[in-house]
């Protein structure tokens, strides 16, 4: 029989996990629904005519990625002092809402691009903020619990977004997006009315271990944030909903931030960058060329039920990929142990091998002259593995950095600086994935063209006919 404290702990952890799951789902989900799936429909819709024929389609991808990258790169370095979580989340919610309304109710190209930029910036800043918010919970097991469920929510966003857009697309882009614009308001509602305050986890304060080193005194690693008067916080970025006081004038210097980020470059940022570079090069550059003849009932009864035209292959690969991203990003929240720190580069290495293997399959083919069934199942397996590697890299990098010991360069008796250092470190990692995605979007165009030409040279013309 559980004691009252154990029961209370379980309820708090459940509320914390569900809150961060919702943060990941809505922050990534509304962005996915509106500005990836809907824009694809808009671009192909002659009636709406979002992008004139003379306008490069790459401008959409650029507006989709660049503002989020700016938010992740600039925000942790430019802003000083305490983070204003409440105000920041309300700001993200407002930007998302405005961006979606602009897309829904304005027809001009540049106005819609502005709406895309609003939503992209909101999504990037929102992800950064939720990851930083997780560091305000102690001990590290509680912070890791929050990160695990946030990652699970971001993984679910692709699947839930696809389902929701399937349901509302019959209403038309304008009405469907307009209705979806209320979704961002779930974030502040969750923050204010469901998310447990970090002081509720005081019962969990016990001596903890950071990579075989004992944690610093509880004053540093586990002291909860408590509200303070706004007058005490003129120099901070946030009033004290989740922060101690007073802290006027206390903030990390640029030199402090550079010193903190240097050890993270090879340890966390490079593996995350490589995983996303390889992953999105596969999805955007190789995936569209992994096309085969429509299977017959005689060659494969199962595949003939799933694939009815050549155009079905790419959506199938994306569905499989999104499904396994969700499962792998949910690994920690499902109780699967995190990867050991020394194995963090492993997903990026495997992802690089998948990239080369799928590139060879698209250009040359492993089973040329034989039935396409073997090739289809090979691609299916590799895309599953691609999703697993991408999800594992994301959740494990952020889980591990949440368990990093306080930096030795920060004075142990300076509680506020130590907290700001934790928030900065996890926030500084986030731009690695966006940088990888941006570079992949640049590499994907020549990759797709080159692979399509290679297929045409050997008589396989599917990609030319789409």
C-alpha positions in Angstrom: 0.0 0.0 0.0 1.4 3.4 -1.0 2.0 6.0 1.7 0.3 9.4 1.4 3.7 11.0 0.3 4.2 8.4 -2.4 0.7 8.9 -3.7 1.2 12.7 -3.7 4.5 12.3 -5.5 3.0 10.1 -8.2 0.2 12.6 -8.8 2.6 15.5 -9.0 4.9 13.6 -11.4 1.9 12.6 -13.6 0.7 16.3 -13.8 4.3 17.4 -14.5 4.7 14.8 -17.3 1.3 15.6 -18.9 2.0 19.3 -18.8 5.3 19.0 -20.6 3.8 16.5 -23.0 1.2 19.1 -23.9 3.9 21.8 -24.2 5.8 19.6 -26.8 2.6 18.6 -28.6 1.1 22.0 -29.0 4.3 24.0 -29.6 5.4 21.6 -32.3 2.0 20.3 -33.3 0.3 23.6 -34.3 3.4 24.5 -36.2 3.4 21.2 -38.0 -0.3 21.3 -38.8 -0.4 24.9 -40.0 2.9 25.7 -41.7 4.0 22.3 -43.1 0.9 20.4 -44.1 -1.3 23.4 -44.8 1.3 25.3 -46.7 1.9 22.3 -48.9 -1.8 22.3 -49.7 -1.7 26.1 -50.3 1.3 25.9 -52.6 -0.4 23.3 -54.7 -3.7 25.1 -54.7 -4.1 27.3 -57.8 -7.1 29.0 -56.2 -5.2 30.5 -53.3 -2.1 31.1 -55.4 0.2 31.7 -52.4 3.4 31.4 -54.4 3.5 32.8 -58.0 5.3 30.6 -60.5 8.2 33.1 -60.6 8.8 32.8 -56.8 11.3 30.1 -55.7 9.5 27.6 -53.5 12.7 27.5 -51.3 11.6 30.8 -49.8 8.9 28.9 -47.9 11.4 26.5 -46.4 13.6 29.4 -45.5 10.8 31.3 -43.7 9.9 28.0 -42.0 13.3 27.5 -40.5 15.3 30.7 -40.3 13.2 32.6 -37.7 13.2 29.5 -35.4 17.0 29.3 -35.8 17.4 33.0 -34.9 15.4 32.5 -31.8 17.4 29.5 -30.7 20.8 31.1 -31.5 20.3 34.6 -30.3 17.9 34.5 -27.4 20.1 32.6 -24.9 23.1 35.0 -25.6 21.3 38.3 -25.9 19.0 38.4 -23.0 20.3 38.8 -19.5 19.1 37.7 -16.1 16.1 35.7 -15.0 13.8 34.2 -17.6 10.2 35.5 -17.6 8.5 32.2 -18.3 4.9 33.5 -18.0 5.4 36.5 -20.3 7.5 34.6 -22.7 4.9 31.8 -23.2 2.1 34.4 -23.6 4.3 36.1 -26.2 4.8 32.8 -28.1 1.1 32.0 -27.9 0.3 35.5 -29.3 2.8 35.2 -32.2 1.5 31.7 -33.1 -2.1 33.0 -33.1 -1.3 36.0 -35.2 0.7 34.0 -37.7 -2.1 31.5 -38.2 -4.7 34.2 -38.7 -2.4 35.9 -41.2 -2.1 32.7 -43.2 -5.9 32.1 -42.9 -7.2 35.5 -43.9 -4.7 37.2 -46.1 -3.8 36.3 -49.7 -0.7 38.4 -50.4 2.5 36.5 -50.7 4.7 38.7 -48.5 2.0 39.0 -45.8 1.7 35.2 -45.6 5.4 34.8 -45.5 5.3 37.2 -42.5 2.8 34.9 -40.9 5.1 31.9 -41.5 8.0 33.8 -39.9 5.8 34.7 -36.8 4.9 31.1 -36.3 8.5 29.8 -36.9 10.0 32.3 -34.4 7.3 31.3 -31.9 7.9 27.6 -32.3 11.7 28.0 -31.9 11.5 30.3 -28.9 8.8 28.1 -27.4 10.9 24.9 -27.6 13.9 26.8 -26.1 11.7 28.1 -23.3 10.2 24.7 -22.3 13.6 23.1 -22.2 14.9 25.9 -20.0 11.8 25.6 -17.8 12.6 21.9 -17.1 15.9 23.0 -15.4 13.9 24.9 -12.7 12.8 21.5 -11.3 15.0 19.6 -8.9 16.4 17.0 -8.3 17.7 16.0 -11.7 15.3 13.0 -11.8 12.4 15.4 -11.8 13.9 17.7 -14.4 14.7 14.6 -16.6 11.1 13.4 -16.2 9.9 16.8 -17.6 12.4 16.6 -20.5 11.4 13.0 -21.3 7.7 13.9 -21.6 8.4 17.1 -23.5 10.3 15.1 -26.1 7.5 12.6 -26.2 5.1 15.4 -27.0 7.2 16.8 -29.8 7.3 13.3 -31.3 3.6 12.9 -31.0 3.1 16.3 -32.8 3.7 14.9 -36.2 1.2 12.1 -35.8 -1.5 14.2 -34.1 -0.9 17.0 -36.5 -1.4 14.7 -39.5 -4.6 13.3 -38.0 -6.1 16.7 -37.0 -5.4 18.2 -40.4 -7.0 15.2 -42.1 -10.1 16.0 -40.0 -10.3 19.7 -40.7 -8.9 19.9 -44.3 -12.4 19.3 -45.7 -13.4 22.7 -44.3 -10.9 24.4 -46.5 -7.5 26.0 -45.7 -9.0 29.3 -44.5 -11.6 27.9 -42.1 -9.4 24.9 -41.1 -6.4 27.2 -40.2 -8.7 29.7 -38.6 -10.2 27.1 -36.3 -6.7 25.7 -35.5 -5.5 29.2 -34.4 -7.1 28.6 -30.9 -4.7 25.7 -30.2 -1.7 27.8 -29.0 -3.9 29.1 -26.1 -3.7 25.6 -24.6 -0.1 26.4 -23.6 -0.7 29.2 -21.1 -3.8 27.4 -19.8 -1.6 24.3 -19.1 1.2 26.5 -17.6 -1.1 28.4 -15.2 -3.7 25.8 -14.2 -2.0 22.3 -14.6 1.8 22.6 -14.3 2.9 21.9 -10.7 5.1 24.7 -9.2 8.6 23.4 -8.7 8.4 24.1 -4.9 5.9 21.1 -4.9 8.8 18.8 -5.4 10.7 19.6 -2.2 9.8 16.1 -0.9 12.2 14.8 -3.6 15.3 16.5 -2.3 17.8 13.8 -1.6 21.5 13.5 -2.2 21.8 13.0 -6.0 24.7 11.8 -8.2 25.8 13.6 -11.3 28.0 11.2 -13.3 29.6 9.7 -10.3 30.1 13.0 -8.6 27.9 14.1 -5.7 25.7 17.1 -6.3 26.4 20.4 -4.7 24.6 21.4 -1.6 20.8 21.5 -1.9 20.9 25.3 -1.9 22.3 25.1 -5.4 20.7 22.0 -7.0 17.3 21.8 -5.3 16.2 25.1 -3.8 12.9 26.0 -5.3 12.1 29.2 -7.1 9.9 31.5 -5.1 7.9 34.6 -6.2 9.4 38.1 -5.5 8.1 41.6 -6.1 8.5 42.9 -9.7 10.4 45.9 -8.4 13.3 43.6 -7.4 13.6 42.3 -11.0 14.2 45.3 -13.2 17.3 43.8 -14.8 16.0 40.3 -15.3 14.1 39.0 -18.3 11.3 37.5 -16.2 9.4 38.3 -13.1 9.6 35.7 -10.3 6.9 33.1 -11.1 9.7 30.4 -11.1 12.6 32.3 -9.6 14.1 33.3 -6.3 14.9 36.8 -5.2 16.3 39.3 -4.9 18.4 39.1 -8.1 18.8 42.7 -9.3 21.8 43.1 -11.5 22.8 39.4 -11.3 23.3 37.8 -14.7 25.8 35.7 -16.6 28.4 37.7 -18.6 29.2 37.0 -22.2 32.5 35.5 -21.1 30.6 33.3 -18.7 28.4 32.0 -21.5 31.3 31.3 -23.8 33.0 29.4 -21.1 29.9 27.4 -20.4 29.2 26.5 -24.0 32.7 25.4 -25.1 32.5 22.0 -23.4 29.1 21.3 -24.9 30.1 21.7 -28.6 31.6 18.3 -29.2 29.7 16.5 -26.4 26.1 17.5 -27.3 25.9 19.9 -30.1 27.9 18.0 -32.8 25.9 14.7 -32.4 22.6 16.6 -32.5 23.7 18.6 -35.5 24.8 15.6 -37.4 21.7 13.6 -36.7 19.4 16.3 -38.0 21.6 17.1 -41.0 21.6 13.4 -42.1 17.9 12.9 -41.1 16.5 15.9 -43.0 18.8 15.3 -46.0 17.2 11.8 -46.1 13.7 13.1 -45.7 13.9 16.1 -48.1 16.6 15.0 -50.6 16.5 11.1 -50.8 13.0 10.2 -49.7 11.2 11.8 -52.7 13.3 9.6 -55.0 12.6 6.3 -53.2 9.9 5.3 -55.7 9.0 2.0 -57.1 6.4 0.3 -59.3 2.9 -0.1 -57.7 3.0 -3.6 -56.1 0.6 -6.2 -57.5 -1.4 -8.6 -55.4 0.7 -11.4 -56.9 4.0 -9.8 -55.8 2.9 -8.7 -52.4 -0.6 -8.8 -51.0 0.2 -6.6 -48.1 2.0 -3.8 -50.1 -0.8 -3.8 -52.7 -3.3 -2.9 -49.9 -1.1 0.1 -48.8 0.3 1.5 -52.1 -2.1 2.3 -54.9 0.0 4.8 -56.9 3.6 5.9 -57.1 2.7 9.1 -55.2 1.9 7.0 -52.1 5.5 6.1 -51.4 6.7 9.4 -50.0 3.7 9.9 -47.6 4.3 6.3 -46.5 8.0 6.9 -45.7 7.0 10.1 -43.8 4.3 8.3 -41.8 6.7 5.5 -40.8 9.4 8.0 -39.9 7.1 10.1 -37.7 5.8 7.0 -36.0 9.2 5.8 -34.9 10.3 9.3 -34.0 7.4 9.4 -31.6 8.3 6.0 -30.0 12.0 6.8 -29.7 11.4 10.3 -28.3 9.1 8.7 -25.8 11.7 6.1 -24.7 12.6 7.8 -21.4 9.0 8.6 -20.5 8.2 4.9 -21.1 10.8 3.9 -18.6 13.6 2.8 -21.0 17.0 3.8 -19.6 18.8 6.7 -21.3 21.8 6.1 -23.4 25.1 6.1 -21.6 26.9 9.4 -22.1 29.7 7.8 -24.1 27.1 6.4 -26.6 25.5 9.8 -27.4 27.4 10.0 -30.8 26.1 6.5 -31.8 22.7 7.6 -33.3 24.5 10.2 -35.6 26.9 7.5 -36.8 24.1 5.1 -37.6 22.2 7.9 -39.2 25.1 8.7 -41.5 25.3 5.0 -42.5 21.5 5.1 -43.3 22.0 8.2 -45.4 24.7 6.5 -47.5 22.7 3.3 -47.8 19.5 5.0 -48.9 21.4 7.2 -51.3 23.0 4.1 -52.9 19.5 2.4 -53.1 18.1 5.5 -54.8 20.9 6.0 -57.2 21.9 2.4 -58.1 19.6 0.0 -56.3 20.6 -3.1 -54.3 18.2 -5.4 -56.1 18.2 -4.1 -59.7 16.5 -6.4 -62.1 14.6 -8.2 -59.3 11.1 -7.6 -57.8 10.8 -4.2 -56.1 9.4 -5.9 -53.0 12.8 -6.5 -51.5 13.8 -2.8 -52.1 10.5 -1.6 -50.5 11.0 -3.6 -47.3 14.7 -2.5 -47.1 13.7 1.1 -47.3 10.9 0.5 -44.8 13.4 -0.9 -42.3 15.9 1.8 -42.8 13.3 4.6 -42.4 12.2 3.0 -39.2 15.8 3.0 -38.0 16.2 6.6 -39.1 13.2 7.7 -37.0 14.6 5.8 -34.0 18.0 7.4 -34.3 16.6 10.9 -34.6 14.3 10.5 -31.6 16.9 8.9 -29.4 19.5 11.6 -30.2 17.0 14.4 -29.3 15.7 13.1 -26.0 19.0 11.7 -24.7 21.0 14.9 -25.4 18.5 17.1 -23.5 18.1 14.5 -20.8 21.9 14.3 -20.2 22.4 18.0 -20.2 19.8 18.3 -17.5 21.9 16.0 -15.4 25.1 18.0 -15.9 26.8 19.1 -12.6 27.0 22.8 -11.9 29.9 24.4 -13.7 33.0 24.8 -11.6 33.5 28.3 -12.9 30.3 29.5 -11.2 30.7 30.2 -7.6 28.9 27.5 -5.6 27.5 30.1 -3.2 25.8 32.1 -5.9 22.5 30.3 -6.3 21.1 32.7 -8.9 24.1 32.4 -11.3 24.0 28.6 -11.0 20.4 28.5 -12.0 21.0 30.9 -14.9 23.9 28.7 -16.0 21.6 25.6 -16.1 19.0 27.5 -18.1 21.6 28.8 -20.5 23.3 25.5 -21.1 20.2 23.6 -22.1 19.1 26.7 -24.1 22.4 26.9 -26.0 22.0 23.3 -27.3 18.8 23.9 -29.2 20.2 25.7 -32.2 22.2 22.6 -33.2 19.2 20.8 -34.6 17.8 23.9 -36.4 21.2 24.5 -38.0 21.3 20.9 -39.2 17.8 21.2 -40.7 18.7 24.5 -42.4 21.9 23.0 -44.0 19.9 19.9 -45.0 17.3 22.0 -46.8 20.2 23.5 -48.8 21.8 20.1 -49.6 18.4 18.4 -50.3 17.8 20.2 -53.6 20.9 19.1 -55.5 20.7 15.7 -53.8 17.2 15.1 -55.1 18.1 16.3 -58.6 21.2 14.2 -58.8 19.5 11.0 -57.6 16.6 11.6 -60.0 19.0 12.0 -62.9 20.9 8.9 -61.8 17.6 6.9 -61.8 16.6 8.3 -65.2 20.0 7.3 -66.6 19.3 3.7 -65.8 15.8 3.8 -67.1 13.8 4.4 -63.9 11.6 7.4 -64.7 9.2 7.5 -61.7 10.7 10.7 -60.2 10.5 12.5 -63.5 6.8 11.8 -63.8 5.8 13.3 -60.5 
